[in-house]
Amino acid sequence: MNRASAQALDFSGAPLEYTLYISIKSGEVIQPEIKIKNTGAGVWKASEAFLETGPFLRSFSQFKNDSWLKYYCPARLDKDVKPGETAVFKPKFVGPAGISGEVQENYQIVISGYPVTGTLTRIFFKINESQAAAPVPAAVQGVNQAPPSQGSAASEKANADFCAALTQDEKKNYAQCNTSPLETDTAGAISGKNIISNKIPVIRIGLYNSTLPQTASLNRGFDVYSGKKIILSGLSANEKIKVSYDANNSRYTVQGQTKTLYATDPIRLISSDINSVASLPDFDSRKIWNSYYLDNLFRGIIEFNYSRDTGKFWVINELPIEHYLKGLAETSDYSPLEFQKVIITAARTYALYHYYRGIDYGISDGSTKHAKEHFHVDATYDQVYRGYRSELRMPGLSRAVDETSGRAVAHKGQVVVTPYFSRSDGRTRAWEEVWYGGPKPWLVSVPVPEDKGQTLWGHGVGLSARGALVMARDKKMKWQEILKYFYTGIEIKNIY
């Protein structure tokens, strides 16, 4: 089964326990049960379903046992699991040497290379200091029992992630340590050759994809377009339509209250009221984000777009970038305003980077990263975007957006990519330590004393969210200072 056909089966799941807490001693081998219910429409076949590290990159586990299938894959299904049934994985973990305290790792089900929606399971391993053995030799820290084909690893601390522990030549053998060739070309992770001044960009967000017909409505009067042509006009507020795509006949079906129409171009729901909010009642965001909130309201335009390149039927949200930022959920509303400004500016820069990269490469409706799917960033893996209800829950974040409006991180006058992650172990990683493609002068390793004694959580490149939070909260540093500390040699530029 290939990736596209795997996605077409509408796989989804839900762990019986989203978070597991496990105590372990150094050298001890344990075998907990991870139970995940199949909530989708497809059968999880034992020959195709695996438990893997994640959710963003396949990473090296500090608790890897000799029984693992790969360094990122502790187990596979032992039997087929039908919809409604529960999969039981029994991976073996071994307590690492030289580590004490608490370490979090994330796991998910992957079928034919495709992460199954909603299956993310967190494990918090607790290692008591008195149980931790002496540190292992530096030459093998962080890469114990690595695959023989990978060769010798760089000297790294035991809590460094897998990619950061490889040499530059070794990274070539691991796709998860590389970025897309289009993202690491001679532009050097810089975009903006064609920056449009005094114009707020309209950005396209890939919300989700589905094989099922999707229902939508707007809370203001609206029209339905196929491409640039109106096919239904004067629809009332909250009037529902249903949209599907027939790949066999290469056409969209639009079902209104009184008529059914067919079209060949993507379907767009557009209101003349710029404050309109769309509702997607068939979208259960809780399965994607493991959230209590049913976030299925979105400002702006809703588009239904089938990608012939990937075989996915996407629901896309198109709206001004500042409205997009107000719907992000990368931090809570309880964090300090200066920290929120840091995260929002990094997030704005990340989105602008992909927006302008699309312009630079002549892509009219997306970024180089998502060119085949016709949007700039997705709502889950690029940055967590939950839309209008999230905006209402977090008025403080909206204030941070307004007070930093149009500002982005630039290097030598151009917008650059601005990765950020949860926390470091006392220092950030340089770009080339983790991702192949050559050094980036604004993404060098810097010490993070605020994270000293912590374990690395994330890829380690760019800005440590925990470190930035402590700087804002305890040291009263301004948001511009914090960004300039983590991103070396940059300026904060007014883009629009």
MODALIN-V658740 format. One record per residue. N is the residue number from 1. RES is the residue in one small letter. PSI is psi in whole degrees, 0 to 359 (999 if undefined). BURIAL is 1 if it has 9 or more other C-alpha atoms within 8 Angstrom, else 0. D_FIRST is the distance of its C-alpha to the first C-alpha in whole Angstrom. Layout:
BEGIN
N:RES:PSI:BURIAL:D_FIRST  N:RES:PSI:BURIAL:D_FIRST
END
This chain:
BEGIN
1:m:131:0:0  2:n:175:0:4  3:r:316:1:7  4:a:316:1:8  5:s:331:0:6  6:a:316:1:6  7:q:328:1:10  8:a:341:1:11  9:l:1:1:11  10:d:53:1:14  11:f:139:1:13  12:s:159:1:17  13:g:176:1:19  14:a:123:1:23  15:p:143:1:24  16:l:328:0:27  17:e:112:1:29  18:y:326:1:28  19:t:129:0:30  20:l:139:1:31  21:y:120:0:35  22:i:129:0:35  23:s:139:0:38  24:i:147:1:37  25:k:157:1:40  26:s:127:1:39  27:g:347:0:38  28:e:140:0:37  29:v:125:1:34  30:i:160:0:33  31:q:78:0:30  32:p:164:0:29  33:e:130:0:27  34:i:114:1:25  35:k:127:1:24  36:i:125:1:22  37:k:138:1:21  38:n:106:1:18  39:t:5:1:20  40:g:197:1:17  41:a:349:1:16  42:g:156:1:13  43:v:131:0:12  44:w:109:1:12  45:k:139:1:10  46:a:330:1:12  47:s:350:0:10  48:e:347:1:8  49:a:128:1:11  50:f:155:1:14  51:l:125:1:17  52:e:162:1:18  53:t:161:1:21  54:g:202:1:21  55:p:347:1:21  56:f:314:0:22  57:l:146:0:21  58:r:118:1:20  59:s:157:1:24  60:f:126:1:26  61:s:141:1:27  62:q:353:1:31  63:f:22:0:30  64:k:135:1:28  65:n:158:1:28  66:d:337:0:28  67:s:350:0:25  68:w:146:1:23  69:l:321:0:20  70:k:171:0:20  71:y:339:1:23  72:y:3:1:21  73:c:98:1:19  74:p:337:1:21  75:a:164:1:19  76:r:166:1:16  77:l:144:1:16  78:d:352:0:18  79:k:160:0:17  80:d:146:1:15  81:v:116:1:16  82:k:163:1:17  83:p:133:1:18  84:g:342:0:22  85:e:169:0:21  86:t:128:1:22  87:a:140:1:20  88:v:115:1:22  89:f:141:1:22  90:k:69:1:24  91:p:153:1:24  92:k:134:1:27  93:f:145:1:29  94:v:135:1:32  95:g:128:1:35  96:p:159:1:36  97:a:150:1:39  98:g:13:1:42  99:i:139:1:40  100:s:161:1:42  101:g:209:0:41  102:e:135:0:38  103:v:132:0:35  104:q:137:1:32  105:e:149:1:28  106:n:142:1:25  107:y:155:1:22  108:q:163:1:19  109:i:135:1:16  110:v:128:1:13  111:i:119:1:9  112:s:40:1:6  113:g:1:0:10  114:y:118:1:11  115:p:132:1:14  116:v:125:1:14  117:t:132:1:18  118:g:2:1:21  119:t:3:1:20  120:l:129:1:22  121:t:129:1:25  122:r:139:1:28  123:i:124:1:30  124:f:110:1:33  125:f:126:1:34  126:k:121:1:38  127:i:114:1:40  128:n:140:1:44  129:e:323:0:46  130:s:343:0:48  131:q:347:1:45  132:a:134:1:43  133:a:176:0:44  134:a:151:0:45  135:p:147:0:43  136:v:161:0:41  137:p:146:0:42  138:a:328:0:41  139:a:340:0:39  140:v:5:1:37  141:q:135:1:37  142:g:348:1:33  143:v:35:1:31  144:n:134:0:32  145:q:39:0:30  146:a:159:0:28  147:p:138:0:25  148:p:327:0:28  149:s:346:0:26  150:q:341:1:27  151:g:190:0:31  152:s:145:0:34  153:a:159:1:33  154:a:158:0:36  155:s:116:1:39  156:e:158:1:37  157:k:156:0:38  158:a:337:1:37  159:n:12:1:35  160:a:150:1:34  161:d:169:1:30  162:f:313:1:28  163:c:322:1:28  164:a:343:1:32  165:a:357:1:32  166:l:153:1:31  167:t:168:1:33  168:q:317:1:33  169:d:322:0:31  170:e:330:1:29  171:k:333:1:27  172:k:336:1:26  173:n:358:0:24  174:y:110:0:22  175:a:327:0:20  176:q:347:1:21  177:c:0:1:25  178:n:159:1:25  179:t:170:1:25  180:s:141:0:24  181:p:326:0:26  182:l:338:0:27  183:e:353:1:28  184:t:36:1:30  185:d:197:1:32  186:t:348:0:36  187:a:346:0:36  188:g:39:0:36  189:a:25:1:34  190:i:140:1:37  191:s:180:1:37  192:g:23:1:39  193:k:333:0:41  194:n:40:0:41  195:i:131:0:42  196:i:112:0:44  197:s:154:0:47  198:n:24:0:48  199:k:122:0:45  200:i:120:1:43  201:p:145:0:39  202:v:122:0:37  203:i:150:1:33  204:r:125:1:30  205:i:124:1:28  206:g:102:1:24  207:l:308:1:25  208:y:168:1:21  209:n:155:1:19  210:s:159:1:18  211:t:354:1:17  212:l:154:0:20  213:p:145:1:23  214:q:134:1:25  215:t:144:1:29  216:a:155:1:32  217:s:164:1:35  218:l:150:1:38  219:n:7:1:41  220:r:162:1:43  221:g:146:1:43  222:f:168:1:41  223:d:157:1:39  224:v:125:1:36  225:y:151:1:35  226:s:106:1:33  227:g:240:0:33  228:k:6:0:36  229:k:131:0:38  230:i:128:1:39  231:i:340:1:37  232:l:126:0:39  233:s:155:0:42  234:g:32:0:44  235:l:145:1:42  236:s:160:0:43  237:a:135:1:43  238:n:7:1:40  239:e:131:1:39  240:k:142:1:36  241:i:159:1:33  242:k:134:1:30  243:v:137:1:27  244:s:171:1:24  245:y:132:1:22  246:d:104:1:21  247:a:332:0:18  248:n:323:0:19  249:n:1:0:23  250:s:53:0:23  251:r:154:1:25  252:y:146:1:26  253:t:128:1:28  254:v:115:1:30  255:q:114:1:32  256:g:190:1:36  257:q:330:0:38  258:t:348:0:40  259:k:160:0:38  260:t:130:0:34  261:l:159:0:33  262:y:146:0:31  263:a:158:1:30  264:t:340:0:28  265:d:158:0:29  266:p:148:1:28  267:i:130:1:30  268:r:133:1:32  269:l:116:1:34  270:i:130:1:38  271:s:150:1:41  272:s:348:0:44  273:d:117:0:45  274:i:347:0:43  275:n:13:0:44  276:s:152:1:41  277:v:131:1:38  278:a:148:1:35  279:s:135:1:34  280:l:81:1:30  281:p:340:0:31  282:d:353:0:27  283:f:117:0:26  284:d:94:1:26  285:s:339:1:27  286:r:332:1:27  287:k:331:1:24  288:i:317:1:23  289:w:3:0:26  290:n:47:0:27  291:s:156:1:30  292:y:345:0:33  293:y:132:0:34  294:l:84:0:32  295:d:91:1:32  296:n:27:1:31  297:l:136:1:34  298:f:136:1:34  299:r:157:1:37  300:g:209:1:37  301:i:142:1:34  302:i:132:1:31  303:e:141:1:29  304:f:120:1:26  305:n:117:1:24  306:y:126:1:20  307:s:115:1:19  308:r:338:0:18  309:d:324:0:17  310:t:349:0:14  311:g:23:1:14  312:k:142:1:15  313:f:103:1:19  314:w:145:1:21  315:v:120:1:24  316:i:137:1:26  317:n:123:1:30  318:e:124:1:32  319:l:162:1:36  320:p:144:1:38  321:i:326:1:37  322:e:325:1:40  323:h:321:1:39  324:y:314:1:36  325:l:326:1:37  326:k:342:1:39  327:g:6:1:36  328:l:156:1:34  329:a:47:1:34  330:e:349:0:34  331:t:172:0:37  332:s:168:0:40  333:d:356:1:43  334:y:350:0:45  335:s:158:1:45  336:p:148:1:47  337:l:318:1:48  338:e:323:1:48  339:f:319:1:45  340:q:323:1:43  341:k:323:1:44  342:v:307:1:43  343:i:317:1:39  344:i:319:1:40  345:t:320:1:41  346:a:319:1:38  347:a:319:1:36  348:r:316:1:37  349:t:317:1:37  350:y:314:1:34  351:a:317:1:33  352:l:321:1:36  353:y:311:1:34  354:h:326:1:31  355:y:310:1:33  356:y:333:1:35  357:r:321:1:33  358:g:316:1:31  359:i:315:1:35  360:d:326:1:35  361:y:12:0:32  362:g:25:0:33  363:i:119:1:30  364:s:336:0:32  365:d:24:1:30  366:g:190:1:28  367:s:171:1:28  368:t:329:1:27  369:k:322:1:24  370:h:31:1:23  371:a:322:1:24  372:k:346:0:21  373:e:4:1:21  374:h:38:1:25  375:f:171:1:26  376:h:312:1:28  377:v:157:1:27  378:d:174:1:24  379:a:0:1:26  380:t:307:1:24  381:y:327:0:23  382:d:299:0:26  383:q:144:1:29  384:v:112:1:29  385:y:120:1:30  386:r:358:1:31  387:g:209:1:34  388:y:319:1:37  389:r:324:1:37  390:s:320:1:37  391:e:318:1:39  392:l:326:0:42  393:r:337:0:41  394:m:71:1:42  395:p:331:1:45  396:g:321:0:46  397:l:322:1:43  398:s:322:1:44  399:r:319:0:47  400:a:322:1:45  401:v:312:1:44  402:d:320:0:47  403:e:351:0:49  404:t:14:1:47  405:s:128:0:46  406:g:358:0:45  407:r:139:1:45  408:a:163:1:42  409:v:129:1:42  410:a:149:1:43  411:h:120:1:44  412:k:40:0:46  413:g:356:0:46  414:q:145:1:42  415:v:135:1:40  416:v:163:1:38  417:v:138:1:34  418:t:77:1:35  419:p:149:1:33  420:y:161:1:34  421:f:178:1:33  422:s:306:1:34  423:r:157:1:37  424:s:181:1:38  425:d:25:1:40  426:g:351:1:43  427:r:153:1:41  428:t:167:1:39  429:r:146:1:37  430:a:153:1:37  431:w:311:1:34  432:e:346:1:34  433:e:330:1:34  434:v:316:1:30  435:w:136:1:29  436:y:146:1:29  437:g:6:1:31  438:g:157:0:35  439:p:151:1:37  440:k:122:1:38  441:p:338:0:42  442:w:354:1:41  443:l:70:1:39  444:v:164:1:41  445:s:130:1:41  446:v:147:0:44  447:p:145:0:45  448:v:82:1:45  449:p:331:0:47  450:e:339:1:46  451:d:5:1:43  452:k:133:1:45  453:g:353:0:44  454:q:171:1:41  455:t:149:1:37  456:l:129:1:35  457:w:99:1:33  458:g:186:1:30  459:h:337:0:30  460:g:0:1:34  461:v:134:1:34  462:g:240:1:37  463:l:127:1:38  464:s:117:1:38  465:a:319:1:39  466:r:315:1:41  467:g:318:1:43  468:a:322:1:43  469:l:315:1:44  470:v:320:1:47  471:m:318:1:48  472:a:319:1:49  473:r:312:1:50  474:d:324:0:52  475:k:356:0:53  476:k:34:0:53  477:m:148:1:52  478:k:157:0:51  479:w:324:1:48  480:q:320:0:49  481:e:317:0:50  482:i:315:1:47  483:l:318:1:44  484:k:339:1:47  485:y:313:0:47  486:f:325:1:43  487:y:105:1:42  488:t:132:1:45  489:g:25:0:47  490:i:170:1:46  491:e:157:1:48  492:i:113:1:47  493:k:140:1:47  494:n:108:0:48  495:i:325:1:45  496:y:999:1:46
END
